[in-house]
Amino acid sequence: LLRGIYLSMTDADERNVARTIGVNELPATYKFVGADNYIDALTGSQFLGTLGWTLVWTVSCVSITFVLGMGLANILNRRIAGRSAYRMALILPWAIPGFVSVFAWRFLYNEERGLLNKILGGAGIDGIPWLNDPTWAKFAVIAVNVWLGIPFMMVALLGGLQSIPSEQYEAAEMDGATAWQRFRHITLPGLRPVSTTVILLST
């Protein structure tokens, strides 16, 4: 950590760091520049755009993943037929190796032969340059990140739901509380510790 902080205050790059080429060891030649790198980053023309995109990425991914994970966790917390099979299917993104996921998503997003554009074409809608247009590419990577994050969010929230005593729901239902009131006054407070943790980890 300390070395990283020190290097951030130098002009170190791939050309002047210490490295070995064959049997020759080249010493580092970078120089200390103080806070110049930080000043350049904060005053650069790309700073605000990069900061804005980072905020959009974080808020979008975390909020969408949390909402979908919460919805799926609530569904799987009920006594429904095939619950175990649904749970296995929904945690599938965790089981798929990363390189397989990359090829699968590239196939889906392919502008000419991708499945998504074929579906759009069948509906009479022009294909979308998912990976060739900067704006659409942002939507594409958010979707992939949400897909990867939902299983973790769902499993964590499902564990939290199962720790809430069922007697609380039964008592609230006997008092005439609606489904929304039970969710707001029992589920959300009961999930607060788990929710705080998973949101911080997802961020």
DACORJO-V869403 format. One line per field, one symbol per residue. ss: DSSP state (~ for helix, > for strand, _ for the rest). phi: phi as a letter, one per 30 degrees, with the letter a starting at -180 (. if undefined). psi: psi as a letter, one per 20 degrees, with the letter a starting at -180 (. if undefined). A space follows every 10 residues. Layout:
ss->???
phi->???
psi->???
This chain:
ss->_~~~~~~~_> ________>> >__>>>____ _>___~~~~~ ~~~___~~~~ ~~~~~~~~~~ ~~~~~~~~~~ ~~~~~~____ __~~~~~~~~ _~~~~__~~~ ~~~~~~~~~_ ____~~~~~~ ~~________ ___~~~~~~~ ~~~~~~~~~~ ~~~~~~~~~~ ~~___~~~~~ ~~~~____~~ ~~~~~~~~~~ ~~~~~~~~~~ ~~_
phi->.dddddddcb cdbdcbddac ciccccddbd bdbicedddd ddcddcdddd ddddddeddd dddddddddd dddddddcdb didddddddd ceedddeedd ddddddddce dccddddddd ddcicddcde cccedddddd ddddddedde eddddddddd ddddeddddd dddddidddd ddddccdddd cedddddddd ddd
psi->ghhggghikr kpaihjrprp ocjpoprqjq qpjcjggggg ghiqhigggg gghggggggg gggggggghg ghghgiirnq pkghgggghh jhhhipqghg hghghhghip hgjqhghhgg hhjjpqqpmg iipgghhghg hggghghhhg gggggghghg hiipphhggg ghhhijprgg hgggiggghh igggggghgg hh.
